[in-house]
Amino acid sequence: MFEQIKHNMETITGVAIYPIISLSIFFLFFVGLGVWVFSYKKEKINELRQIPLNDNL
């Protein structure tokens, strides 16, 4: 069964670009996420850290 799928994928023109595109999207997403996390303000992180300890419901 795998040989059939492999043969069909090899006959499609330009199919090699899809793994490159998906790797690029994956990489850019996690780089963007890392930039967002490391640029988050320390005051906001400390405020969010205190939420479980607050007793005002």
Long-range contacts (C-beta under 8 A, 24 or more apart in sequence): none
